[in-house]
Amino acid sequence: MILNEKPKRWEGITGEDKALWAKTYPGCDIDQVLQEMIAYWDAQPKSKLKLNWKRTIVNRLKWLQDHGGTSRQAAQGPTPGTWLKRFKEKEAAK
């Protein structure tokens, strides 16, 4: 698995890889994350390029999953009233 410079795209990622990642990290849009990684690494100096891409991808997916994923709901932030609801619950518990 490598990130090909020209054209900028992933090579060697199979449908089985994507299916495994989607099952393991259900809060992440796998294709979106892979595309974002291309843009990110394109902006990095050549000395910062990774050699073990599979590990780098899995680390990124795990980080995103642990921090709310990439779903639209997570990107929009908390649902309206969530902060106020938690605040009132804390006040009631005092």
PDB file of N, CA, C and O in Angstrom:
ATOM      1  N   MET A   1       0.847  -1.160   0.000  1.00  0.00           N
ATOM      2  CA  MET A   1       0.000   0.000   0.000  1.00  0.00           C
ATOM      3  C   MET A   1       0.897   1.229   0.000  1.00  0.00           C
ATOM      4  O   MET A   1       1.786   1.369   0.840  1.00  0.00           O
ATOM      5  N   ILE A   2       0.648   2.114  -0.956  1.00  0.00           N
ATOM      6  CA  ILE A   2       1.443   3.331  -1.039  1.00  0.00           C
ATOM      7  C   ILE A   2       0.559   4.497  -1.453  1.00  0.00           C
ATOM      8  O   ILE A   2      -0.544   4.319  -1.969  1.00  0.00           O
ATOM      9  N   LEU A   3       1.072   5.683  -1.214  1.00  0.00           N
ATOM     10  CA  LEU A   3       0.441   6.899  -1.699  1.00  0.00           C
ATOM     11  C   LEU A   3       1.220   7.301  -2.931  1.00  0.00           C
ATOM     12  O   LEU A   3       2.383   7.695  -2.839  1.00  0.00           O
ATOM     13  N   ASN A   4       0.580   7.201  -4.091  1.00  0.00           N
ATOM     14  CA  ASN A   4       1.229   7.509  -5.351  1.00  0.00           C
ATOM     15  C   ASN A   4       1.265   9.009  -5.548  1.00  0.00           C
ATOM     16  O   ASN A   4       0.255   9.686  -5.361  1.00  0.00           O
ATOM     17  N   GLU A   5       2.423   9.536  -5.924  1.00  0.00           N
ATOM     18  CA  GLU A   5       2.597  10.976  -6.098  1.00  0.00           C
ATOM     19  C   GLU A   5       1.831  11.518  -7.297  1.00  0.00           C
ATOM     20  O   GLU A   5       1.152  12.538  -7.178  1.00  0.00           O
ATOM     21  N   LYS A   6       1.924  10.869  -8.435  1.00  0.00           N
ATOM     22  CA  LYS A   6       1.275  11.375  -9.651  1.00  0.00           C
ATOM     23  C   LYS A   6       0.587  10.237 -10.352  1.00  0.00           C
ATOM     24  O   LYS A   6       1.280   9.319 -10.789  1.00  0.00           O
ATOM     25  N   PRO A   7      -0.694  10.222 -10.492  1.00  0.00           N
ATOM     26  CA  PRO A   7      -1.635  11.140  -9.859  1.00  0.00           C
ATOM     27  C   PRO A   7      -1.740  10.814  -8.369  1.00  0.00           C
ATOM     28  O   PRO A   7      -1.471   9.687  -7.952  1.00  0.00           O
ATOM     29  N   LYS A   8      -2.125  11.783  -7.594  1.00  0.00           N
ATOM     30  CA  LYS A   8      -2.211  11.597  -6.146  1.00  0.00           C
ATOM     31  C   LYS A   8      -3.380  10.676  -5.829  1.00  0.00           C
ATOM     32  O   LYS A   8      -4.544  11.066  -5.926  1.00  0.00           O
ATOM     33  N   ARG A   9      -3.050   9.456  -5.450  1.00  0.00           N
ATOM     34  CA  ARG A   9      -4.073   8.469  -5.114  1.00  0.00           C
ATOM     35  C   ARG A   9      -3.426   7.321  -4.353  1.00  0.00           C
ATOM     36  O   ARG A   9      -2.214   7.111  -4.389  1.00  0.00           O
ATOM     37  N   TRP A  10      -4.289   6.593  -3.667  1.00  0.00           N
ATOM     38  CA  TRP A  10      -3.839   5.404  -2.943  1.00  0.00           C
ATOM     39  C   TRP A  10      -3.754   4.243  -3.905  1.00  0.00           C
ATOM     40  O   TRP A  10      -4.600   4.098  -4.788  1.00  0.00           O
ATOM     41  N   GLU A  11      -2.743   3.419  -3.741  1.00  0.00           N
ATOM     42  CA  GLU A  11      -2.627   2.180  -4.507  1.00  0.00           C
ATOM     43  C   GLU A  11      -2.451   1.034  -3.535  1.00  0.00           C
ATOM     44  O   GLU A  11      -1.696   1.144  -2.569  1.00  0.00           O
ATOM     45  N   GLY A  12      -3.135  -0.053  -3.780  1.00  0.00           N
ATOM     46  CA  GLY A  12      -2.979  -1.236  -2.943  1.00  0.00           C
ATOM     47  C   GLY A  12      -4.019  -1.363  -1.850  1.00  0.00           C
ATOM     48  O   GLY A  12      -3.988  -2.333  -1.093  1.00  0.00           O
ATOM     49  N   ILE A  13      -4.938  -0.416  -1.740  1.00  0.00           N
ATOM     50  CA  ILE A  13      -6.003  -0.540  -0.753  1.00  0.00           C
ATOM     51  C   ILE A  13      -7.139  -1.330  -1.402  1.00  0.00           C
ATOM     52  O   ILE A  13      -7.697  -0.924  -2.422  1.00  0.00           O
ATOM     53  N   THR A  14      -7.463  -2.451  -0.796  1.00  0.00           N
ATOM     54  CA  THR A  14      -8.493  -3.319  -1.363  1.00  0.00           C
ATOM     55  C   THR A  14      -9.859  -3.015  -0.756  1.00  0.00           C
ATOM     56  O   THR A  14      -9.973  -2.318   0.252  1.00  0.00           O
ATOM     57  N   GLY A  15     -10.878  -3.552  -1.393  1.00  0.00           N
ATOM     58  CA  GLY A  15     -12.220  -3.446  -0.838  1.00  0.00           C
ATOM     59  C   GLY A  15     -12.308  -4.138   0.510  1.00  0.00           C
ATOM     60  O   GLY A  15     -13.063  -3.713   1.385  1.00  0.00           O
ATOM     61  N   GLU A  16     -11.531  -5.210   0.679  1.00  0.00           N
ATOM     62  CA  GLU A  16     -11.500  -5.915   1.961  1.00  0.00           C
ATOM     63  C   GLU A  16     -10.896  -5.033   3.060  1.00  0.00           C
ATOM     64  O   GLU A  16     -11.367  -5.045   4.198  1.00  0.00           O
ATOM     65  N   ASP A  17      -9.853  -4.269   2.718  1.00  0.00           N
ATOM     66  CA  ASP A  17      -9.266  -3.334   3.691  1.00  0.00           C
ATOM     67  C   ASP A  17     -10.321  -2.330   4.138  1.00  0.00           C
ATOM     68  O   ASP A  17     -10.519  -2.113   5.334  1.00  0.00           O
ATOM     69  N   LYS A  18     -10.999  -1.720   3.165  1.00  0.00           N
ATOM     70  CA  LYS A  18     -12.015  -0.707   3.470  1.00  0.00           C
ATOM     71  C   LYS A  18     -13.169  -1.300   4.285  1.00  0.00           C
ATOM     72  O   LYS A  18     -13.677  -0.656   5.202  1.00  0.00           O
ATOM     73  N   ALA A  19     -13.580  -2.528   3.949  1.00  0.00           N
ATOM     74  CA  ALA A  19     -14.668  -3.175   4.692  1.00  0.00           C
ATOM     75  C   ALA A  19     -14.253  -3.431   6.139  1.00  0.00           C
ATOM     76  O   ALA A  19     -15.043  -3.218   7.059  1.00  0.00           O
ATOM     77  N   LEU A  20     -13.032  -3.883   6.342  1.00  0.00           N
ATOM     78  CA  LEU A  20     -12.525  -4.125   7.698  1.00  0.00           C
ATOM     79  C   LEU A  20     -12.481  -2.820   8.488  1.00  0.00           C
ATOM     80  O   LEU A  20     -12.914  -2.776   9.639  1.00  0.00           O
ATOM     81  N   TRP A  21     -11.962  -1.762   7.876  1.00  0.00           N
ATOM     82  CA  TRP A  21     -11.873  -0.474   8.562  1.00  0.00           C
ATOM     83  C   TRP A  21     -13.260   0.084   8.864  1.00  0.00           C
ATOM     84  O   TRP A  21     -13.481   0.643   9.938  1.00  0.00           O
ATOM     85  N   ALA A  22     -14.197  -0.064   7.924  1.00  0.00           N
ATOM     86  CA  ALA A  22     -15.559   0.442   8.146  1.00  0.00           C
ATOM     87  C   ALA A  22     -16.227  -0.297   9.301  1.00  0.00           C
ATOM     88  O   ALA A  22     -16.965   0.304  10.082  1.00  0.00           O
ATOM     89  N   LYS A  23     -15.969  -1.595   9.410  1.00  0.00           N
ATOM     90  CA  LYS A  23     -16.553  -2.377  10.504  1.00  0.00           C
ATOM     91  C   LYS A  23     -15.880  -2.044  11.837  1.00  0.00           C
ATOM     92  O   LYS A  23     -16.544  -1.981  12.872  1.00  0.00           O
ATOM     93  N   THR A  24     -14.587  -1.834  11.809  1.00  0.00           N
ATOM     94  CA  THR A  24     -13.831  -1.554  13.023  1.00  0.00           C
ATOM     95  C   THR A  24     -14.034  -0.123  13.517  1.00  0.00           C
ATOM     96  O   THR A  24     -14.057   0.129  14.722  1.00  0.00           O
ATOM     97  N   TYR A  25     -14.180   0.799  12.588  1.00  0.00           N
ATOM     98  CA  TYR A  25     -14.332   2.220  12.929  1.00  0.00           C
ATOM     99  C   TYR A  25     -15.630   2.754  12.312  1.00  0.00           C
ATOM    100  O   TYR A  25     -15.584   3.516  11.346  1.00  0.00           O
ATOM    101  N   PRO A  26     -16.785   2.362  12.860  1.00  0.00           N
ATOM    102  CA  PRO A  26     -18.073   2.700  12.241  1.00  0.00           C
ATOM    103  C   PRO A  26     -18.385   4.197  12.224  1.00  0.00           C
ATOM    104  O   PRO A  26     -19.238   4.632  11.450  1.00  0.00           O
ATOM    105  N   GLY A  27     -17.725   4.982  13.046  1.00  0.00           N
ATOM    106  CA  GLY A  27     -17.983   6.414  13.070  1.00  0.00           C
ATOM    107  C   GLY A  27     -17.215   7.187  12.011  1.00  0.00           C
ATOM    108  O   GLY A  27     -17.345   8.408  11.921  1.00  0.00           O
ATOM    109  N   CYS A  28     -16.417   6.491  11.209  1.00  0.00           N
ATOM    110  CA  CYS A  28     -15.570   7.158  10.221  1.00  0.00           C
ATOM    111  C   CYS A  28     -16.028   6.864   8.798  1.00  0.00           C
ATOM    112  O   CYS A  28     -16.396   5.737   8.468  1.00  0.00           O
ATOM    113  N   ASP A  29     -16.000   7.885   7.974  1.00  0.00           N
ATOM    114  CA  ASP A  29     -16.227   7.732   6.538  1.00  0.00           C
ATOM    115  C   ASP A  29     -14.859   7.421   5.933  1.00  0.00           C
ATOM    116  O   ASP A  29     -14.027   8.314   5.769  1.00  0.00           O
ATOM    117  N   ILE A  30     -14.636   6.166   5.608  1.00  0.00           N
ATOM    118  CA  ILE A  30     -13.310   5.696   5.200  1.00  0.00           C
ATOM    119  C   ILE A  30     -12.797   6.446   3.978  1.00  0.00           C
ATOM    120  O   ILE A  30     -11.651   6.897   3.967  1.00  0.00           O
ATOM    121  N   ASP A  31     -13.632   6.585   2.945  1.00  0.00           N
ATOM    122  CA  ASP A  31     -13.192   7.267   1.724  1.00  0.00           C
ATOM    123  C   ASP A  31     -12.833   8.723   1.999  1.00  0.00           C
ATOM    124  O   ASP A  31     -11.861   9.238   1.447  1.00  0.00           O
ATOM    125  N   GLN A  32     -13.602   9.379   2.836  1.00  0.00           N
ATOM    126  CA  GLN A  32     -13.318  10.770   3.183  1.00  0.00           C
ATOM    127  C   GLN A  32     -11.993  10.890   3.911  1.00  0.00           C
ATOM    128  O   GLN A  32     -11.197  11.779   3.610  1.00  0.00           O
ATOM    129  N   VAL A  33     -11.748  10.006   4.863  1.00  0.00           N
ATOM    130  CA  VAL A  33     -10.497  10.039   5.624  1.00  0.00           C
ATOM    131  C   VAL A  33      -9.303   9.792   4.701  1.00  0.00           C
ATOM    132  O   VAL A  33      -8.284  10.474   4.811  1.00  0.00           O
ATOM    133  N   LEU A  34      -9.422   8.828   3.802  1.00  0.00           N
ATOM    134  CA  LEU A  34      -8.328   8.548   2.872  1.00  0.00           C
ATOM    135  C   LEU A  34      -8.035   9.756   1.995  1.00  0.00           C
ATOM    136  O   LEU A  34      -6.873  10.075   1.744  1.00  0.00           O
ATOM    137  N   GLN A  35      -9.085  10.432   1.524  1.00  0.00           N
ATOM    138  CA  GLN A  35      -8.886  11.622   0.695  1.00  0.00           C
ATOM    139  C   GLN A  35      -8.234  12.748   1.492  1.00  0.00           C
ATOM    140  O   GLN A  35      -7.346  13.436   0.989  1.00  0.00           O
ATOM    141  N   GLU A  36      -8.675  12.933   2.728  1.00  0.00           N
ATOM    142  CA  GLU A  36      -8.076  13.961   3.580  1.00  0.00           C
ATOM    143  C   GLU A  36      -6.601  13.674   3.829  1.00  0.00           C
ATOM    144  O   GLU A  36      -5.783  14.591   3.885  1.00  0.00           O
ATOM    145  N   MET A  37      -6.268  12.392   3.978  1.00  0.00           N
ATOM    146  CA  MET A  37      -4.870  12.028   4.211  1.00  0.00           C
ATOM    147  C   MET A  37      -4.007  12.356   2.998  1.00  0.00           C
ATOM    148  O   MET A  37      -2.852  12.755   3.150  1.00  0.00           O
ATOM    149  N   ILE A  38      -4.555  12.193   1.801  1.00  0.00           N
ATOM    150  CA  ILE A  38      -3.796  12.562   0.595  1.00  0.00           C
ATOM    151  C   ILE A  38      -3.491  14.059   0.625  1.00  0.00           C
ATOM    152  O   ILE A  38      -2.354  14.471   0.394  1.00  0.00           O
ATOM    153  N   ALA A  39      -4.508  14.866   0.910  1.00  0.00           N
ATOM    154  CA  ALA A  39      -4.313  16.322   0.937  1.00  0.00           C
ATOM    155  C   ALA A  39      -3.319  16.717   2.025  1.00  0.00           C
ATOM    156  O   ALA A  39      -2.464  17.576   1.810  1.00  0.00           O
ATOM    157  N   TYR A  40      -3.436  16.086   3.194  1.00  0.00           N
ATOM    158  CA  TYR A  40      -2.528  16.407   4.301  1.00  0.00           C
ATOM    159  C   TYR A  40      -1.087  16.066   3.946  1.00  0.00           C
ATOM    160  O   TYR A  40      -0.196  16.899   4.112  1.00  0.00           O
ATOM    161  N   TRP A  41      -0.850  14.857   3.460  1.00  0.00           N
ATOM    162  CA  TRP A  41       0.525  14.441   3.173  1.00  0.00           C
ATOM    163  C   TRP A  41       1.100  15.140   1.962  1.00  0.00           C
ATOM    164  O   TRP A  41       2.319  15.251   1.836  1.00  0.00           O
ATOM    165  N   ASP A  42       0.239  15.620   1.059  1.00  0.00           N
ATOM    166  CA  ASP A  42       0.711  16.385  -0.087  1.00  0.00           C
ATOM    167  C   ASP A  42       1.321  17.711   0.379  1.00  0.00           C
ATOM    168  O   ASP A  42       2.234  18.239  -0.254  1.00  0.00           O
ATOM    169  N   ALA A  43       0.811  18.235   1.481  1.00  0.00           N
ATOM    170  CA  ALA A  43       1.295  19.512   1.999  1.00  0.00           C
ATOM    171  C   ALA A  43       2.538  19.367   2.875  1.00  0.00           C
ATOM    172  O   ALA A  43       3.130  20.372   3.267  1.00  0.00           O
ATOM    173  N   GLN A  44       2.937  18.152   3.184  1.00  0.00           N
ATOM    174  CA  GLN A  44       4.087  17.915   4.059  1.00  0.00           C
ATOM    175  C   GLN A  44       5.383  17.869   3.254  1.00  0.00           C
ATOM    176  O   GLN A  44       5.371  17.512   2.076  1.00  0.00           O
ATOM    177  N   PRO A  45       6.501  18.230   3.884  1.00  0.00           N
ATOM    178  CA  PRO A  45       7.796  18.071   3.205  1.00  0.00           C
ATOM    179  C   PRO A  45       8.079  16.587   2.960  1.00  0.00           C
ATOM    180  O   PRO A  45       7.614  15.723   3.703  1.00  0.00           O
ATOM    181  N   LYS A  46       8.822  16.317   1.939  1.00  0.00           N
ATOM    182  CA  LYS A  46       9.124  14.920   1.574  1.00  0.00           C
ATOM    183  C   LYS A  46       9.773  14.156   2.723  1.00  0.00           C
ATOM    184  O   LYS A  46       9.604  12.941   2.825  1.00  0.00           O
ATOM    185  N   SER A  47      10.502  14.839   3.577  1.00  0.00           N
ATOM    186  CA  SER A  47      11.175  14.158   4.684  1.00  0.00           C
ATOM    187  C   SER A  47      10.191  13.622   5.723  1.00  0.00           C
ATOM    188  O   SER A  47      10.561  12.786   6.547  1.00  0.00           O
ATOM    189  N   LYS A  48       8.943  14.092   5.693  1.00  0.00           N
ATOM    190  CA  LYS A  48       7.951  13.651   6.675  1.00  0.00           C
ATOM    191  C   LYS A  48       7.059  12.530   6.137  1.00  0.00           C
ATOM    192  O   LYS A  48       6.156  12.079   6.841  1.00  0.00           O
ATOM    193  N   LEU A  49       7.289  12.079   4.924  1.00  0.00           N
ATOM    194  CA  LEU A  49       6.448  11.030   4.372  1.00  0.00           C
ATOM    195  C   LEU A  49       6.610   9.731   5.152  1.00  0.00           C
ATOM    196  O   LEU A  49       7.696   9.422   5.642  1.00  0.00           O
ATOM    197  N   LYS A  50       5.533   8.984   5.260  1.00  0.00           N
ATOM    198  CA  LYS A  50       5.512   7.732   6.011  1.00  0.00           C
ATOM    199  C   LYS A  50       5.866   6.565   5.103  1.00  0.00           C
ATOM    200  O   LYS A  50       5.696   6.629   3.885  1.00  0.00           O
ATOM    201  N   LEU A  51       6.352   5.518   5.707  1.00  0.00           N
ATOM    202  CA  LEU A  51       6.625   4.293   4.965  1.00  0.00           C
ATOM    203  C   LEU A  51       5.569   3.237   5.239  1.00  0.00           C
ATOM    204  O   LEU A  51       5.213   2.468   4.346  1.00  0.00           O
ATOM    205  N   ASN A  52       5.068   3.192   6.458  1.00  0.00           N
ATOM    206  CA  ASN A  52       4.075   2.192   6.820  1.00  0.00           C
ATOM    207  C   ASN A  52       2.677   2.835   6.756  1.00  0.00           C
ATOM    208  O   ASN A  52       2.116   3.237   7.776  1.00  0.00           O
ATOM    209  N   TRP A  53       2.137   2.921   5.543  1.00  0.00           N
ATOM    210  CA  TRP A  53       0.866   3.611   5.330  1.00  0.00           C
ATOM    211  C   TRP A  53      -0.297   2.939   6.029  1.00  0.00           C
ATOM    212  O   TRP A  53      -1.173   3.616   6.568  1.00  0.00           O
ATOM    213  N   LYS A  54      -0.317   1.625   6.025  1.00  0.00           N
ATOM    214  CA  LYS A  54      -1.443   0.915   6.639  1.00  0.00           C
ATOM    215  C   LYS A  54      -1.539   1.268   8.131  1.00  0.00           C
ATOM    216  O   LYS A  54      -2.627   1.530   8.643  1.00  0.00           O
ATOM    217  N   ARG A  55      -0.431   1.271   8.795  1.00  0.00           N
ATOM    218  CA  ARG A  55      -0.417   1.628  10.216  1.00  0.00           C
ATOM    219  C   ARG A  55      -0.835   3.085  10.411  1.00  0.00           C
ATOM    220  O   ARG A  55      -1.574   3.402  11.343  1.00  0.00           O
ATOM    221  N   THR A  56      -0.366   3.963   9.542  1.00  0.00           N
ATOM    222  CA  THR A  56      -0.722   5.376   9.624  1.00  0.00           C
ATOM    223  C   THR A  56      -2.224   5.569   9.437  1.00  0.00           C
ATOM    224  O   THR A  56      -2.841   6.355  10.155  1.00  0.00           O
ATOM    225  N   ILE A  57      -2.813   4.862   8.482  1.00  0.00           N
ATOM    226  CA  ILE A  57      -4.252   4.965   8.227  1.00  0.00           C
ATOM    227  C   ILE A  57      -5.037   4.466   9.434  1.00  0.00           C
ATOM    228  O   ILE A  57      -5.977   5.123   9.883  1.00  0.00           O
ATOM    229  N   VAL A  58      -4.654   3.309   9.956  1.00  0.00           N
ATOM    230  CA  VAL A  58      -5.358   2.742  11.108  1.00  0.00           C
ATOM    231  C   VAL A  58      -5.235   3.659  12.322  1.00  0.00           C
ATOM    232  O   VAL A  58      -6.207   3.846  13.053  1.00  0.00           O
ATOM    233  N   ASN A  59      -4.057   4.231  12.543  1.00  0.00           N
ATOM    234  CA  ASN A  59      -3.888   5.167  13.657  1.00  0.00           C
ATOM    235  C   ASN A  59      -4.803   6.369  13.511  1.00  0.00           C
ATOM    236  O   ASN A  59      -5.401   6.819  14.488  1.00  0.00           O
ATOM    237  N   ARG A  60      -4.917   6.893  12.294  1.00  0.00           N
ATOM    238  CA  ARG A  60      -5.785   8.052  12.059  1.00  0.00           C
ATOM    239  C   ARG A  60      -7.252   7.682  12.281  1.00  0.00           C
ATOM    240  O   ARG A  60      -7.991   8.430  12.920  1.00  0.00           O
ATOM    241  N   LEU A  61      -7.673   6.529  11.753  1.00  0.00           N
ATOM    242  CA  LEU A  61      -9.061   6.095  11.937  1.00  0.00           C
ATOM    243  C   LEU A  61      -9.376   5.894  13.418  1.00  0.00           C
ATOM    244  O   LEU A  61     -10.452   6.271  13.883  1.00  0.00           O
ATOM    245  N   LYS A  62      -8.444   5.302  14.154  1.00  0.00           N
ATOM    246  CA  LYS A  62      -8.663   5.093  15.592  1.00  0.00           C
ATOM    247  C   LYS A  62      -8.786   6.425  16.305  1.00  0.00           C
ATOM    248  O   LYS A  62      -9.666   6.595  17.149  1.00  0.00           O
ATOM    249  N   TRP A  63      -7.919   7.374  15.978  1.00  0.00           N
ATOM    250  CA  TRP A  63      -7.981   8.680  16.614  1.00  0.00           C
ATOM    251  C   TRP A  63      -9.329   9.348  16.328  1.00  0.00           C
ATOM    252  O   TRP A  63      -9.967   9.878  17.237  1.00  0.00           O
ATOM    253  N   LEU A  64      -9.754   9.320  15.076  1.00  0.00           N
ATOM    254  CA  LEU A  64     -11.041   9.928  14.719  1.00  0.00           C
ATOM    255  C   LEU A  64     -12.193   9.242  15.435  1.00  0.00           C
ATOM    256  O   LEU A  64     -13.092   9.910  15.947  1.00  0.00           O
ATOM    257  N   GLN A  65     -12.175   7.906  15.476  1.00  0.00           N
ATOM    258  CA  GLN A  65     -13.235   7.150  16.140  1.00  0.00           C
ATOM    259  C   GLN A  65     -13.304   7.538  17.618  1.00  0.00           C
ATOM    260  O   GLN A  65     -14.392   7.730  18.161  1.00  0.00           O
ATOM    261  N   ASP A  66     -12.156   7.651  18.260  1.00  0.00           N
ATOM    262  CA  ASP A  66     -12.106   8.001  19.680  1.00  0.00           C
ATOM    263  C   ASP A  66     -12.535   9.443  19.947  1.00  0.00           C
ATOM    264  O   ASP A  66     -12.884   9.789  21.076  1.00  0.00           O
ATOM    265  N   HIS A  67     -12.511  10.281  18.913  1.00  0.00           N
ATOM    266  CA  HIS A  67     -12.862  11.689  19.069  1.00  0.00           C
ATOM    267  C   HIS A  67     -14.155  12.051  18.334  1.00  0.00           C
ATOM    268  O   HIS A  67     -14.334  13.200  17.930  1.00  0.00           O
ATOM    269  N   GLY A  68     -15.036  11.100  18.161  1.00  0.00           N
ATOM    270  CA  GLY A  68     -16.352  11.409  17.601  1.00  0.00           C
ATOM    271  C   GLY A  68     -16.574  11.003  16.164  1.00  0.00           C
ATOM    272  O   GLY A  68     -17.688  11.148  15.662  1.00  0.00           O
ATOM    273  N   GLY A  69     -15.573  10.506  15.489  1.00  0.00           N
ATOM    274  CA  GLY A  69     -15.764  10.041  14.120  1.00  0.00           C
ATOM    275  C   GLY A  69     -15.858  11.176  13.118  1.00  0.00           C
ATOM    276  O   GLY A  69     -15.517  12.321  13.415  1.00  0.00           O
ATOM    277  N   THR A  70     -16.325  10.838  11.931  1.00  0.00           N
ATOM    278  CA  THR A  70     -16.432  11.820  10.852  1.00  0.00           C
ATOM    279  C   THR A  70     -17.862  11.982  10.375  1.00  0.00           C
ATOM    280  O   THR A  70     -18.102  12.569   9.320  1.00  0.00           O
ATOM    281  N   SER A  71     -18.807  11.470  11.136  1.00  0.00           N
ATOM    282  CA  SER A  71     -20.203  11.542  10.691  1.00  0.00           C
ATOM    283  C   SER A  71     -20.658  12.987  10.638  1.00  0.00           C
ATOM    284  O   SER A  71     -20.077  13.854  11.290  1.00  0.00           O
ATOM    285  N   ARG A  72     -21.683  13.239   9.873  1.00  0.00           N
ATOM    286  CA  ARG A  72     -22.207  14.605   9.732  1.00  0.00           C
ATOM    287  C   ARG A  72     -22.669  15.143  11.082  1.00  0.00           C
ATOM    288  O   ARG A  72     -22.461  16.319  11.380  1.00  0.00           O
ATOM    289  N   GLN A  73     -23.279  14.315  11.885  1.00  0.00           N
ATOM    290  CA  GLN A  73     -23.758  14.768  13.190  1.00  0.00           C
ATOM    291  C   GLN A  73     -22.580  15.214  14.050  1.00  0.00           C
ATOM    292  O   GLN A  73     -22.668  16.236  14.731  1.00  0.00           O
ATOM    293  N   ALA A  74     -21.494  14.473  14.030  1.00  0.00           N
ATOM    294  CA  ALA A  74     -20.322  14.852  14.813  1.00  0.00           C
ATOM    295  C   ALA A  74     -19.736  16.161  14.296  1.00  0.00           C
ATOM    296  O   ALA A  74     -19.274  16.989  15.080  1.00  0.00           O
ATOM    297  N   ALA A  75     -19.755  16.351  12.962  1.00  0.00           N
ATOM    298  CA  ALA A  75     -19.209  17.567  12.384  1.00  0.00           C
ATOM    299  C   ALA A  75     -20.060  18.786  12.714  1.00  0.00           C
ATOM    300  O   ALA A  75     -19.540  19.900  12.780  1.00  0.00           O
ATOM    301  N   GLN A  76     -21.351  18.595  12.921  1.00  0.00           N
ATOM    302  CA  GLN A  76     -22.251  19.695  13.222  1.00  0.00           C
ATOM    303  C   GLN A  76     -22.183  20.095  14.689  1.00  0.00           C
ATOM    304  O   GLN A  76     -22.699  21.148  15.067  1.00  0.00           O
ATOM    305  N   GLY A  77     -21.572  19.293  15.495  1.00  0.00           N
ATOM    306  CA  GLY A  77     -21.474  19.602  16.910  1.00  0.00           C
ATOM    307  C   GLY A  77     -22.617  18.973  17.676  1.00  0.00           C
ATOM    308  O   GLY A  77     -23.393  18.197  17.119  1.00  0.00           O
ATOM    309  N   PRO A  78     -22.724  19.302  18.942  1.00  0.00           N
ATOM    310  CA  PRO A  78     -23.760  18.692  19.766  1.00  0.00           C
ATOM    311  C   PRO A  78     -25.145  19.145  19.320  1.00  0.00           C
ATOM    312  O   PRO A  78     -25.307  20.214  18.733  1.00  0.00           O
ATOM    313  N   THR A  79     -26.118  18.326  19.604  1.00  0.00           N
ATOM    314  CA  THR A  79     -27.485  18.682  19.240  1.00  0.00           C
ATOM    315  C   THR A  79     -27.937  19.861  20.084  1.00  0.00           C
ATOM    316  O   THR A  79     -27.483  20.021  21.217  1.00  0.00           O
ATOM    317  N   PRO A  80     -28.831  20.694  19.543  1.00  0.00           N
ATOM    318  CA  PRO A  80     -29.276  21.869  20.289  1.00  0.00           C
ATOM    319  C   PRO A  80     -29.837  21.475  21.659  1.00  0.00           C
ATOM    320  O   PRO A  80     -30.581  20.502  21.788  1.00  0.00           O
ATOM    321  N   GLY A  81     -29.469  22.239  22.655  1.00  0.00           N
ATOM    322  CA  GLY A  81     -29.978  21.996  23.992  1.00  0.00           C
ATOM    323  C   GLY A  81     -29.164  21.013  24.812  1.00  0.00           C
ATOM    324  O   GLY A  81     -29.431  20.845  26.002  1.00  0.00           O
ATOM    325  N   THR A  82     -28.191  20.367  24.218  1.00  0.00           N
ATOM    326  CA  THR A  82     -27.411  19.369  24.941  1.00  0.00           C
ATOM    327  C   THR A  82     -26.644  19.994  26.090  1.00  0.00           C
ATOM    328  O   THR A  82     -26.671  19.472  27.204  1.00  0.00           O
ATOM    329  N   TRP A  83     -25.966  21.094  25.842  1.00  0.00           N
ATOM    330  CA  TRP A  83     -25.197  21.756  26.895  1.00  0.00           C
ATOM    331  C   TRP A  83     -26.117  22.205  28.025  1.00  0.00           C
ATOM    332  O   TRP A  83     -25.823  21.996  29.202  1.00  0.00           O
ATOM    333  N   LEU A  84     -27.232  22.822  27.649  1.00  0.00           N
ATOM    334  CA  LEU A  84     -28.170  23.317  28.654  1.00  0.00           C
ATOM    335  C   LEU A  84     -28.754  22.162  29.475  1.00  0.00           C
ATOM    336  O   LEU A  84     -28.936  22.278  30.687  1.00  0.00           O
ATOM    337  N   LYS A  85     -29.041  21.061  28.802  1.00  0.00           N
ATOM    338  CA  LYS A  85     -29.585  19.889  29.491  1.00  0.00           C
ATOM    339  C   LYS A  85     -28.584  19.369  30.527  1.00  0.00           C
ATOM    340  O   LYS A  85     -28.956  19.081  31.665  1.00  0.00           O
ATOM    341  N   ARG A  86     -27.310  19.250  30.129  1.00  0.00           N
ATOM    342  CA  ARG A  86     -26.284  18.779  31.060  1.00  0.00           C
ATOM    343  C   ARG A  86     -26.099  19.751  32.215  1.00  0.00           C
ATOM    344  O   ARG A  86     -25.911  19.330  33.357  1.00  0.00           O
ATOM    345  N   PHE A  87     -26.151  21.054  31.928  1.00  0.00           N
ATOM    346  CA  PHE A  87     -26.004  22.069  32.955  1.00  0.00           C
ATOM    347  C   PHE A  87     -27.131  21.934  33.995  1.00  0.00           C
ATOM    348  O   PHE A  87     -26.885  21.977  35.200  1.00  0.00           O
ATOM    349  N   LYS A  88     -28.358  21.770  33.512  1.00  0.00           N
ATOM    350  CA  LYS A  88     -29.505  21.647  34.423  1.00  0.00           C
ATOM    351  C   LYS A  88     -29.412  20.369  35.243  1.00  0.00           C
ATOM    352  O   LYS A  88     -29.764  20.367  36.422  1.00  0.00           O
ATOM    353  N   GLU A  89     -28.939  19.278  34.634  1.00  0.00           N
ATOM    354  CA  GLU A  89     -28.773  18.027  35.362  1.00  0.00           C
ATOM    355  C   GLU A  89     -27.735  18.180  36.469  1.00  0.00           C
ATOM    356  O   GLU A  89     -27.919  17.654  37.566  1.00  0.00           O
ATOM    357  N   LYS A  90     -26.641  18.899  36.192  1.00  0.00           N
ATOM    358  CA  LYS A  90     -25.620  19.118  37.215  1.00  0.00           C
ATOM    359  C   LYS A  90     -26.165  19.959  38.357  1.00  0.00           C
ATOM    360  O   LYS A  90     -25.911  19.688  39.530  1.00  0.00           O
ATOM    361  N   GLU A  91     -26.918  20.984  37.989  1.00  0.00           N
ATOM    362  CA  GLU A  91     -27.498  21.853  39.003  1.00  0.00           C
ATOM    363  C   GLU A  91     -28.498  21.087  39.883  1.00  0.00           C
ATOM    364  O   GLU A  91     -28.529  21.278  41.098  1.00  0.00           O
ATOM    365  N   ALA A  92     -29.294  20.241  39.280  1.00  0.00           N
ATOM    366  CA  ALA A  92     -30.287  19.450  40.017  1.00  0.00           C
ATOM    367  C   ALA A  92     -29.611  18.449  40.932  1.00  0.00           C
ATOM    368  O   ALA A  92     -30.153  18.113  41.985  1.00  0.00           O
ATOM    369  N   ALA A  93     -28.431  17.964  40.550  1.00  0.00           N
ATOM    370  CA  ALA A  93     -27.721  16.966  41.349  1.00  0.00           C
ATOM    371  C   ALA A  93     -27.081  17.578  42.598  1.00  0.00           C
ATOM    372  O   ALA A  93     -26.757  16.858  43.542  1.00  0.00           O
ATOM    373  N   LYS A  94     -26.898  18.895  42.608  1.00  0.00           N
ATOM    374  CA  LYS A  94     -26.249  19.551  43.758  1.00  0.00           C
ATOM    375  C   LYS A  94     -27.083  19.564  44.982  1.00  0.00           C
ATOM    376  O   LYS A  94     -26.656  20.083  46.014  1.00  0.00           O
TER     377      LYS A  94
END
